[in-house]
Amino acid sequence: DLFCGSGFFSNLFGGKKQKLYGYEVTPSSIAEANQFFSKKFPEKEIHFSVQNLFQNVDGLPKLKNGSLILDPPRSGAG
Protein backbone atom coordinates (compact mmCIF):
# COMPACT_ATOMS: atom_id res chain seq x y z
CA ASP A 1 0.00 0.00 0.00
CA LEU A 2 1.90 3.06 -1.26
CA PHE A 3 1.06 6.42 0.33
CA CYS A 4 -0.91 4.33 2.84
CA GLY A 5 -1.58 6.89 5.55
CA SER A 6 -2.82 4.80 8.46
CA GLY A 7 -3.80 1.96 6.13
CA PHE A 8 -7.33 2.57 4.89
CA PHE A 9 -7.02 0.36 1.80
CA SER A 10 -4.95 -2.25 3.60
CA ASN A 11 -7.81 -2.52 6.04
CA LEU A 12 -10.31 -3.07 3.22
CA PHE A 13 -8.29 -5.76 1.41
CA GLY A 14 -5.89 -7.05 4.05
CA GLY A 15 -8.01 -10.01 5.07
CA LYS A 16 -7.28 -11.67 1.73
CA LYS A 17 -3.47 -11.40 1.92
CA GLN A 18 -0.85 -13.23 4.01
CA LYS A 19 1.51 -10.25 4.22
CA LEU A 20 0.74 -6.55 4.40
CA TYR A 21 3.21 -3.82 3.47
CA GLY A 22 2.54 -0.11 3.76
CA TYR A 23 4.66 2.95 3.11
CA GLU A 24 4.00 6.54 4.13
CA VAL A 25 6.11 9.60 4.95
CA THR A 26 4.25 10.48 8.20
CA PRO A 27 5.67 8.61 11.22
CA SER A 28 2.50 8.98 13.32
CA SER A 29 0.39 7.37 10.56
CA ILE A 30 2.81 4.44 10.33
CA ALA A 31 2.80 3.99 14.11
CA GLU A 32 -1.00 3.92 14.08
CA ALA A 33 -1.08 1.44 11.18
CA ASN A 34 1.41 -0.92 12.85
CA GLN A 35 -0.55 -0.89 16.09
CA PHE A 36 -3.93 -1.37 14.40
CA PHE A 37 -2.90 -4.13 11.98
CA SER A 38 -0.90 -6.06 14.57
CA LYS A 39 -4.11 -6.33 16.62
CA LYS A 40 -6.51 -6.87 13.71
CA PHE A 41 -4.40 -9.46 11.86
CA PRO A 42 -2.08 -11.05 14.47
CA GLU A 43 -1.51 -14.09 12.23
CA LYS A 44 -0.21 -12.02 9.28
CA GLU A 45 3.17 -10.50 8.55
CA ILE A 46 2.76 -6.76 8.96
CA HIS A 47 5.35 -4.35 7.52
CA PHE A 48 4.39 -0.67 7.66
CA SER A 49 7.29 1.76 7.52
CA VAL A 50 8.18 5.40 6.99
CA GLN A 51 9.35 6.01 3.43
CA ASN A 52 9.41 9.17 1.35
CA LEU A 53 8.20 7.70 -1.93
CA PHE A 54 8.97 10.94 -3.79
CA GLN A 55 12.68 10.64 -3.02
CA ASN A 56 13.52 6.96 -2.65
CA VAL A 57 11.91 3.67 -3.59
CA ASP A 58 15.02 1.55 -3.04
CA GLY A 59 14.42 -1.17 -0.53
CA LEU A 60 10.77 -1.72 -1.39
CA PRO A 61 10.08 -5.46 -1.66
CA LYS A 62 9.73 -7.08 -5.04
CA LEU A 63 6.26 -8.57 -5.22
CA LYS A 64 5.31 -11.80 -6.93
CA ASN A 65 1.64 -12.67 -7.10
CA GLY A 66 0.81 -9.67 -4.97
CA SER A 67 -1.40 -6.64 -5.24
CA LEU A 68 -0.23 -3.05 -5.18
CA ILE A 69 -2.48 -0.27 -4.00
CA LEU A 70 -1.42 3.24 -4.97
CA ASP A 71 -3.30 6.04 -3.23
CA PRO A 72 -1.19 9.15 -3.88
CA PRO A 73 -1.82 12.58 -2.45
CA ARG A 74 -3.95 14.97 -4.44
CA SER A 75 -0.84 16.40 -6.10
CA GLY A 76 -0.06 12.99 -7.61
CA ALA A 77 2.61 10.33 -7.29
CA GLY A 78 5.28 12.20 -9.21
CNS distance restraints for C-alpha pairs under 8 A (distance, minus, plus):
assign (resid   1 and name CA) (resid   7 and name CA) 7.47 0.50 0.50
assign (resid   1 and name CA) (resid   9 and name CA) 7.26 0.50 0.50
assign (resid   1 and name CA) (resid  10 and name CA) 6.52 0.50 0.50
assign (resid   1 and name CA) (resid  20 and name CA) 7.93 0.50 0.50
assign (resid   1 and name CA) (resid  21 and name CA) 6.08 0.50 0.50
assign (resid   1 and name CA) (resid  22 and name CA) 4.54 0.50 0.50
assign (resid   1 and name CA) (resid  23 and name CA) 6.33 0.50 0.50
assign (resid   1 and name CA) (resid  68 and name CA) 6.01 0.50 0.50
assign (resid   1 and name CA) (resid  69 and name CA) 4.71 0.50 0.50
assign (resid   1 and name CA) (resid  70 and name CA) 6.10 0.50 0.50
assign (resid   1 and name CA) (resid  71 and name CA) 7.60 0.50 0.50
assign (resid   2 and name CA) (resid  22 and name CA) 5.98 0.50 0.50
assign (resid   2 and name CA) (resid  23 and name CA) 5.17 0.50 0.50
assign (resid   2 and name CA) (resid  24 and name CA) 6.75 0.50 0.50
assign (resid   2 and name CA) (resid  53 and name CA) 7.86 0.50 0.50
assign (resid   2 and name CA) (resid  68 and name CA) 7.56 0.50 0.50
assign (resid   2 and name CA) (resid  69 and name CA) 6.14 0.50 0.50
assign (resid   2 and name CA) (resid  70 and name CA) 4.98 0.50 0.50
assign (resid   2 and name CA) (resid  71 and name CA) 6.31 0.50 0.50
assign (resid   2 and name CA) (resid  72 and name CA) 7.31 0.50 0.50
assign (resid   3 and name CA) (resid  22 and name CA) 7.53 0.50 0.50
assign (resid   3 and name CA) (resid  23 and name CA) 5.72 0.50 0.50
assign (resid   3 and name CA) (resid  24 and name CA) 4.81 0.50 0.50
assign (resid   3 and name CA) (resid  25 and name CA) 7.55 0.50 0.50
assign (resid   3 and name CA) (resid  53 and name CA) 7.60 0.50 0.50
assign (resid   3 and name CA) (resid  70 and name CA) 6.66 0.50 0.50
assign (resid   3 and name CA) (resid  71 and name CA) 5.64 0.50 0.50
assign (resid   3 and name CA) (resid  72 and name CA) 5.50 0.50 0.50
assign (resid   3 and name CA) (resid  73 and name CA) 7.35 0.50 0.50
assign (resid   4 and name CA) (resid   8 and name CA) 6.97 0.50 0.50
assign (resid   4 and name CA) (resid   9 and name CA) 7.36 0.50 0.50
assign (resid   4 and name CA) (resid  10 and name CA) 7.76 0.50 0.50
assign (resid   4 and name CA) (resid  22 and name CA) 5.70 0.50 0.50
assign (resid   4 and name CA) (resid  23 and name CA) 5.74 0.50 0.50
assign (resid   4 and name CA) (resid  24 and name CA) 5.54 0.50 0.50
assign (resid   4 and name CA) (resid  70 and name CA) 7.90 0.50 0.50
assign (resid   4 and name CA) (resid  71 and name CA) 6.74 0.50 0.50
assign (resid   5 and name CA) (resid  23 and name CA) 7.77 0.50 0.50
assign (resid   5 and name CA) (resid  24 and name CA) 5.77 0.50 0.50
assign (resid   5 and name CA) (resid  26 and name CA) 7.34 0.50 0.50
assign (resid   5 and name CA) (resid  29 and name CA) 5.41 0.50 0.50
assign (resid   5 and name CA) (resid  30 and name CA) 6.94 0.50 0.50
assign (resid   5 and name CA) (resid  33 and name CA) 7.85 0.50 0.50
assign (resid   6 and name CA) (resid  29 and name CA) 4.62 0.50 0.50
assign (resid   6 and name CA) (resid  30 and name CA) 5.95 0.50 0.50
assign (resid   6 and name CA) (resid  32 and name CA) 5.97 0.50 0.50
assign (resid   6 and name CA) (resid  33 and name CA) 4.66 0.50 0.50
assign (resid   7 and name CA) (resid  11 and name CA) 6.01 0.50 0.50
assign (resid   7 and name CA) (resid  22 and name CA) 7.08 0.50 0.50
assign (resid   7 and name CA) (resid  33 and name CA) 5.76 0.50 0.50
assign (resid   8 and name CA) (resid  12 and name CA) 6.59 0.50 0.50
assign (resid   9 and name CA) (resid  13 and name CA) 6.26 0.50 0.50
assign (resid   9 and name CA) (resid  14 and name CA) 7.84 0.50 0.50
assign (resid   9 and name CA) (resid  69 and name CA) 7.40 0.50 0.50
assign (resid  10 and name CA) (resid  14 and name CA) 4.92 0.50 0.50
assign (resid  10 and name CA) (resid  20 and name CA) 7.17 0.50 0.50
assign (resid  10 and name CA) (resid  22 and name CA) 7.79 0.50 0.50
assign (resid  11 and name CA) (resid  15 and name CA) 7.55 0.50 0.50
assign (resid  11 and name CA) (resid  37 and name CA) 7.87 0.50 0.50
assign (resid  13 and name CA) (resid  17 and name CA) 7.44 0.50 0.50
assign (resid  14 and name CA) (resid  18 and name CA) 7.97 0.50 0.50
assign (resid  14 and name CA) (resid  20 and name CA) 6.65 0.50 0.50
assign (resid  15 and name CA) (resid  41 and name CA) 7.70 0.50 0.50
assign (resid  18 and name CA) (resid  44 and name CA) 5.44 0.50 0.50
assign (resid  18 and name CA) (resid  45 and name CA) 6.65 0.50 0.50
assign (resid  19 and name CA) (resid  44 and name CA) 5.63 0.50 0.50
assign (resid  19 and name CA) (resid  45 and name CA) 4.64 0.50 0.50
assign (resid  19 and name CA) (resid  46 and name CA) 6.01 0.50 0.50
assign (resid  19 and name CA) (resid  47 and name CA) 7.77 0.50 0.50
assign (resid  20 and name CA) (resid  44 and name CA) 7.39 0.50 0.50
assign (resid  20 and name CA) (resid  45 and name CA) 6.23 0.50 0.50
assign (resid  20 and name CA) (resid  46 and name CA) 4.99 0.50 0.50
assign (resid  20 and name CA) (resid  47 and name CA) 5.99 0.50 0.50
assign (resid  20 and name CA) (resid  48 and name CA) 7.65 0.50 0.50
assign (resid  21 and name CA) (resid  46 and name CA) 6.25 0.50 0.50
assign (resid  21 and name CA) (resid  47 and name CA) 4.61 0.50 0.50
assign (resid  21 and name CA) (resid  48 and name CA) 5.37 0.50 0.50
assign (resid  22 and name CA) (resid  30 and name CA) 7.99 0.50 0.50
assign (resid  22 and name CA) (resid  47 and name CA) 6.31 0.50 0.50
assign (resid  22 and name CA) (resid  48 and name CA) 4.35 0.50 0.50
assign (resid  22 and name CA) (resid  49 and name CA) 6.34 0.50 0.50
assign (resid  23 and name CA) (resid  30 and name CA) 7.60 0.50 0.50
assign (resid  23 and name CA) (resid  48 and name CA) 5.82 0.50 0.50
assign (resid  23 and name CA) (resid  49 and name CA) 5.28 0.50 0.50
assign (resid  23 and name CA) (resid  50 and name CA) 5.78 0.50 0.50
assign (resid  23 and name CA) (resid  51 and name CA) 5.61 0.50 0.50
assign (resid  23 and name CA) (resid  53 and name CA) 7.78 0.50 0.50
assign (resid  24 and name CA) (resid  29 and name CA) 7.43 0.50 0.50
assign (resid  24 and name CA) (resid  30 and name CA) 6.65 0.50 0.50
assign (resid  24 and name CA) (resid  49 and name CA) 6.72 0.50 0.50
assign (resid  24 and name CA) (resid  50 and name CA) 5.19 0.50 0.50
assign (resid  24 and name CA) (resid  51 and name CA) 5.42 0.50 0.50
assign (resid  24 and name CA) (resid  52 and name CA) 6.62 0.50 0.50
assign (resid  24 and name CA) (resid  53 and name CA) 7.46 0.50 0.50
assign (resid  25 and name CA) (resid  50 and name CA) 5.11 0.50 0.50
assign (resid  25 and name CA) (resid  51 and name CA) 5.08 0.50 0.50
assign (resid  25 and name CA) (resid  52 and name CA) 4.90 0.50 0.50
assign (resid  25 and name CA) (resid  53 and name CA) 7.45 0.50 0.50
assign (resid  26 and name CA) (resid  30 and name CA) 6.56 0.50 0.50
assign (resid  26 and name CA) (resid  50 and name CA) 6.54 0.50 0.50
assign (resid  27 and name CA) (resid  31 and name CA) 6.16 0.50 0.50
assign (resid  27 and name CA) (resid  49 and name CA) 7.95 0.50 0.50
assign (resid  27 and name CA) (resid  50 and name CA) 5.88 0.50 0.50
assign (resid  28 and name CA) (resid  32 and name CA) 6.20 0.50 0.50
assign (resid  29 and name CA) (resid  33 and name CA) 6.13 0.50 0.50
assign (resid  30 and name CA) (resid  34 and name CA) 6.09 0.50 0.50
assign (resid  30 and name CA) (resid  48 and name CA) 5.98 0.50 0.50
assign (resid  30 and name CA) (resid  49 and name CA) 5.93 0.50 0.50
assign (resid  30 and name CA) (resid  50 and name CA) 6.39 0.50 0.50
assign (resid  31 and name CA) (resid  35 and name CA) 6.24 0.50 0.50
assign (resid  32 and name CA) (resid  36 and name CA) 6.05 0.50 0.50
assign (resid  33 and name CA) (resid  37 and name CA) 5.92 0.50 0.50
assign (resid  33 and name CA) (resid  48 and name CA) 6.84 0.50 0.50
assign (resid  34 and name CA) (resid  38 and name CA) 5.89 0.50 0.50
assign (resid  34 and name CA) (resid  46 and name CA) 7.15 0.50 0.50
assign (resid  34 and name CA) (resid  47 and name CA) 7.46 0.50 0.50
assign (resid  34 and name CA) (resid  48 and name CA) 5.99 0.50 0.50
assign (resid  35 and name CA) (resid  39 and name CA) 6.52 0.50 0.50
assign (resid  36 and name CA) (resid  40 and name CA) 6.11 0.50 0.50
assign (resid  37 and name CA) (resid  41 and name CA) 5.54 0.50 0.50
assign (resid  37 and name CA) (resid  42 and name CA) 7.40 0.50 0.50
assign (resid  37 and name CA) (resid  46 and name CA) 6.94 0.50 0.50
assign (resid  38 and name CA) (resid  42 and name CA) 5.13 0.50 0.50
assign (resid  38 and name CA) (resid  46 and name CA) 6.74 0.50 0.50
assign (resid  51 and name CA) (resid  56 and name CA) 7.43 0.50 0.50
assign (resid  51 and name CA) (resid  57 and name CA) 7.83 0.50 0.50
assign (resid  52 and name CA) (resid  56 and name CA) 6.14 0.50 0.50
assign (resid  52 and name CA) (resid  57 and name CA) 7.80 0.50 0.50
assign (resid  53 and name CA) (resid  57 and name CA) 5.72 0.50 0.50
assign (resid  54 and name CA) (resid  77 and name CA) 7.28 0.50 0.50
assign (resid  54 and name CA) (resid  78 and name CA) 6.68 0.50 0.50
assign (resid  63 and name CA) (resid  67 and name CA) 7.90 0.50 0.50
assign (resid  72 and name CA) (resid  76 and name CA) 5.47 0.50 0.50
assign (resid  72 and name CA) (resid  77 and name CA) 5.24 0.50 0.50
assign (resid  73 and name CA) (resid  77 and name CA) 6.94 0.50 0.50
